[in-house]
Amino acid sequence: MEIVECVGSLKRLARTGWMQRGVPASIAESVAEHSFESSMIALVLSCIINLKLGRTLVSPERAAALALVHDVTECVTGDIPLFTSKAIGRLKEEIDVAALREILPEAKSAGGALGEIEKMLEEIRESKTAEALIARISERLATLIEARRLSAMGYTRVRQIEETVRADIEAMLAAATDTLVSSALRDAVRAILESG
């Protein structure tokens, strides 16, 4: 599968968690919609952090790019439910690398596109950079915001996802080690969590 086909399939791949809670595939957001929203949230959060700190400590472009590619392998693997991802642990990382090789077979060299995207996915998993933390939190925020939207439409079973995601975000913020960035990030995220 080529990258263009991959992107096209992500536009039509409904996220599994919503459907497991009674949201029809025709209403559930696609993986591509989720990735786009995650990326925009990462971009905005990064800009807010830099403005709040009065200097550029994080790259909004890098955070947005990390959030944008976080689910790219799902065009091969499908949207694996969170329960399954947690159950298979590190095997998921191996599956993602194999999926990348399927998506970008022509870019096998470490210096090519495959190597760069593989590094980005690793950066997100490890969350050692401020941009990766922002990308991960943005992905969870996008999920929380979508849960709120769906709940307002009457799909109340999605509230479980909202509660789980809120706890995930709080845990990520509590574990953040870069005190300057994490403090500004914490304030920005809490403002989003408290709205709506």
N, C-alpha and C positions, 0 to 999 in steps of 0.2 A: 504494500500500500504506500503510495506517495504522500507527501505532506499535504498537498492540495486536497486529495481525497480524504485524508485524515481530518482536516479542518471541516470539510463538508459533512462528514459523518458526525462530528461533534455537534454540529448545528442541529442535527436531528435526533441525537441521543438524549432521551429524557433521563433526568437523575433518578436513580433507583429509590433512594430514601423517601422521596415524596410519594412515589407510587406505592411503596410498602405501607404507607399511612393513608391510603385511599384517594390520593390525588390522581385523576386520570392523566395519562400520558399527554393528552392534547392540551392540558393546562400546566403540567409540570414544566419547570424551566429545563432547558437543554444544558448540557455540559458547557457548550460554547457560551451561552448566555451567562452562566455562573462564572466562567473564567473571565469574561469581559467585565462583569460587575466587580469581581475580586480585584482585577487589575486597576480599575478606576478608583476603587476604595484605597488601594495601596498608593496610587499616585497622589491622591488628595491627602491621605494621612501623612505621607512623607513631606509634602509641602507644608502642612500645618506644623509638623515637628520642626522643620527648618525655620519657619517664620517665628514660632514660639521661642526657639533658642537664639534667634538673631544671626544665625550662620548656617551654612550647609554642612550638616554632619551625616546626612543620608542622601543617597542618590534616588530621587523619585523615579527616574527612568529605570534603574535597576530593580527597584522594588516592584514597579508595575510589570516589568518583563517577567520577573520570577512568578508573580501571581498569575500572569497570563498563561504561562506554560505548565503550571502545576498539575493539570489533569490531561495533558496532551496525549499521554499513552493510552488513555481510555478509548481512543478510536480503535485500538487493537484489543484491549482487555475488557472493554465494557466498563460501566460504572459499578465498581465493586463496592458493595455496602460496607459501611464503617465496621460493623461487627466482624465481617470476613477479613477485612484489612488488618484489624487488630489481632484476629486469631492466627493469621498466617505470618504475622510479624515481618522479619527480615526477608522472607521469601518474596514479599510484595516488591521489594527493591530489585531483586533479581528479575522478577517478571517485568517490571518497568524498563529495565535495561534491555531485555530481550525485545520488548515491544518497540523501543526506540530504534533498534536495529532493523525491525520490520518496516518502520515508518520511513527511515532514512538509510536504506541499504547502500546508496551510492556515496554516503559520507562516512565511511567506516574509519577514516583516519582520526586520531585523537585531536588533530587541529581543525577538523571540519565541523560542519553544523552539528553532527551527532555528538562530537566531543563537547561542544559548547552547551548544548541542551542537557546532556548528561551531567555536566558540571553544575548547571543551574538546578536540576532536580536534586542533586546531592547537597547543594547549598541550602535548599529549602528543608530537606530532611534533617540536616545537622543544625540548622538555625543558629549558627554562630555569628552571622553578620546581622547588623540592624535591619538591612533590607530583607533578609530572609525571614526574620521575625515579623516584620511588617507584612510581608506577603502571606505568611501563614495566618496571622491574625486577620488580615483582610479577607482571606478565603472563608474563615469561620464567621466573620461579620456578614459577608454576603449571604451565607447560609442562614444566619439568624434573621437578617432582614427579610429574606424570602419566606422564612417560616412565619414571620409576623404578617406578611402579605397574604399568605395562604390561610392563616388562621382567621384573618378578617373576612375572607371569602367564605368562611364556614367549615374549613377543613381543620377541625380542632385537634385531630390526632397528631398534627405536626408540632403541637406545643412541646411534646416530648423532645423533639429535635432542638427546639429553641432552648430548653432548659439544659440539655447536654452541651450544646455549643457555648452557651453562656459560661458554664463551668470550665470548658476547655479554654476559653479566652482568659478567664480569671487565672487559671493555672499557668498559662503562658506568660501573662503579665507578671505574676508573682515570681516566676523563675528567671525573668530577664535580668541579665547581669550588668549591662551598660546603663548605669544609673541616670546619666544625663538624658540619653535618648529614651530609655524606658519610662522615665518620669513624664516626659512630654507625650509619649505614646499612650501611657496610661490615662492621662487627662483627656486626650482626644477620643480614645476608645470609650471611656466612661461617659462622655457627652453623647456619643452615639447610642450606647446601651440604655441610657436614661431617657432618650427621646423616643417617643412612641412606645 
